Amino acid sequence: MLEEFPEPLTLATLAAFLSGWIVAKIGAYIGRKVRARNQDPRDVRIRSLEADVRVAQSAIEKAKAKLQETAGELSETQKILKERDGALTRREQTIDQLRADLKDSVKKTRELREELALRATENVRSEVKLREVETELSVVQASTDLLATGVLDFMTDSDEDDVQVFKAGG
């Protein structure tokens, strides 16, 4: 189809199209400049506020995500704290029980020491009495031996009274 049209016509069409495109671009550029100068300040303020809203919405979305993350961490921390509180409570109960057992053991130990001291005192007293009895028995044995050998036969009646007093007192 291009062959039917002469070459200058094609070039003229192409040049017209290109010049129209350039004129449209220049017109749009000038129109933007004119509109920018004649713009209503309220429109500028509205666009600025819309941009601020978009920024605030993205910040809100980020804050919500961070809040959800923090809430998850908080719930995990609360679970850990509950577990630790339970463990501490059990340990405190064990400590209280051990303290009570220790007090009972100390009380029993003191009672046993007192009883042991009493028994030791009784043992010493019984040993002293045993020695006294042994001493008295040896004295009686010696007196009996003396009587048996006849050493005391020559004593008078007054001497026998002294011997009897000695036996009763000793």
C-alpha positions, 0 to 999 in steps of 0.5 A: 500500500505504500507503493501507491503513495509517493514517497514525499507524501509518506514523509509529510505524514510522518513529519506531521505525526511527529510534529503533532506529537511534539506539540502535544508534549510541549502543550502538556508540559506548559499546561502542567506548569500553568495548572501548578501555578493556578492550583488551589492550596486546598488541593495541595493540602488534601494531597499532602494529608492523603500522603500522610494518611498512607504513611500513617496507615503503613505505620499502623500496620507495622505497629499492629504486626509488632504488637501481635509479635509482642503479645505472643512473646508476652504470652510465652513469658507469662507461661514461663513465669507461671511455671517458675512460680509453680516451681518456686511454690513447690520449693518453698513448700519443700523448704518449709517442710525441711525446716519443720523436720529440722526443728523436730530433729533438733528438738528430739536431739535435745531431748535425747541429749538430756536423757543421755545426760540423766542416764549418765548421771544416774550411772555415775550415782549408781557406780558411787552407790555400788562402790559404797556398797562394795566398801560396806560389804568389804567392811562387813566381810572383814568384821565377819572374818575377824569374828570368825578368827576369834580376835574379837572374843576377848572384848568386854561387854562394853566393847561389844556395844561399840562394835554394834554401834560401829556396825549400825553407823557404818 
